[in-house]
Amino acid sequence: MSETTTGGLSTLFSAGSNAADMLPHNQDGLFQILHFAIHTTENAVRRSRWFGGRLFNKFSGESADYVRLSGAHLIQTLRVAGIQPPDFIVIAGKYLLRLDVAKEAHARLSESRKHSPTTFP
C-alpha cells in the first residue's frame, strides 16, 4: 500500500535519506542535524513524564536520554565536543549519543558559527 501511495518512490526516498546520513556535513549542516535530533529527544523527555508518553516513546523507538545519529554524524559530533571518536564507528551505522554530549557539541557549533559561519572545526 505504501508503494502505491508514493508512486513507487519510497525506496528512492529511503536511499536518499541513507545517503545523506553517510555524508559528513559542513558546520551549518551538522548544527541543523543536531538541532533536530536534540529537539526530537527533548520531546521524548517531555512525553516520558506520563504513562502514555512513555508508551509512545517505547513503540516509536525514541529515547529520553539519547540522540540517534548516523556514524558519520556521530564522528563529527564527537570531534566538535572534543572527544576522540573510537575506530569501530561505522559510517553507515546508527548510534545513540548521550543527550548532554549532543547539547555540548551543539553549543560549541552555535558559538563557532557566530565567529566564522562557513568553516568546520
C-alpha positions in Angstrom: 0.0 0.0 0.0 2.8 2.5 0.8 4.4 1.9 -2.6 1.0 2.8 -4.2 0.8 6.0 -2.2 4.3 7.2 -3.0 4.1 6.1 -6.6 6.9 3.5 -6.0 9.3 6.2 -4.8 9.6 5.2 -1.2 12.7 3.1 -1.8 14.2 6.0 -3.7 13.4 8.4 -0.8 14.8 5.9 1.7 18.0 5.5 -0.3 18.4 9.3 -0.5 17.9 9.5 3.3 20.5 6.8 3.9 23.0 8.5 1.5 22.5 11.9 3.4 23.2 10.1 6.7 26.6 8.8 5.4 27.9 12.1 4.1 29.7 14.4 6.5 28.2 17.9 6.7 29.7 21.3 7.0 29.3 23.3 10.2 25.8 24.6 9.4 24.6 21.2 8.3 25.8 19.4 11.4 24.3 22.2 13.5 20.9 21.6 11.9 21.1 17.8 12.3 22.0 18.2 16.0 19.3 20.8 16.5 16.6 18.5 15.1 18.0 15.4 17.0 18.1 17.3 20.3 14.6 18.7 19.7 13.3 15.2 19.0 14.9 13.8 22.2 13.6 16.7 24.3 10.1 15.9 23.0 10.7 12.4 24.2 11.8 13.7 27.6 8.5 15.7 27.9 6.5 12.7 26.9 8.3 10.4 29.4 6.7 12.3 32.3 3.4 10.5 31.9 2.5 6.9 31.2 1.0 7.5 27.7 4.1 9.3 26.6 6.4 6.6 27.9 4.3 4.1 25.9 4.6 6.3 22.8 8.4 6.5 23.2 8.6 2.8 23.6 6.7 2.0 20.4 8.3 4.8 18.4 11.8 3.8 19.5 12.6 7.3 20.8 14.7 7.7 23.9 14.5 10.4 26.5 18.2 10.0 27.3 19.9 9.6 23.9 20.1 11.3 20.5 20.1 9.0 17.4 22.8 9.8 14.9 24.4 8.1 11.9 28.1 7.0 12.2 29.3 9.9 10.0 27.4 12.5 12.2 28.5 10.8 15.4 32.2 11.1 14.4 31.7 14.8 13.6 29.7 15.4 16.8 32.3 13.8 19.0 35.1 15.8 17.4 33.2 19.0 18.0 32.6 18.0 21.6 36.4 17.4 22.0 36.1 13.7 22.2 38.3 11.4 20.1 35.9 9.1 18.1 36.6 5.3 18.5 37.8 3.4 15.5 35.0 1.0 15.5 32.3 3.5 14.4 30.9 2.5 11.0 29.9 5.4 8.8 26.6 3.8 7.7 25.8 2.6 11.3 23.1 4.1 13.6 24.2 5.1 17.1 22.9 6.6 20.3 24.7 9.5 21.8 24.0 10.9 25.3 21.9 14.0 25.2 24.3 16.1 27.2 27.2 15.4 24.8 25.0 16.3 21.8 24.0 19.5 23.6 27.6 20.4 24.3 28.6 19.9 20.6 25.5 21.9 19.6 26.5 24.8 21.9 30.1 24.7 20.6 28.8 24.8 17.0 26.5 27.6 17.8 29.4 29.6 19.3 31.7 29.0 16.4 29.0 29.8 13.9 28.9 33.3 15.4 32.6 33.9 14.6 33.0 32.1 11.2 29.9 30.7 9.7 31.5 28.8 6.8 34.3 26.8 8.4 34.1 23.5 10.2 36.0 22.9 13.4 
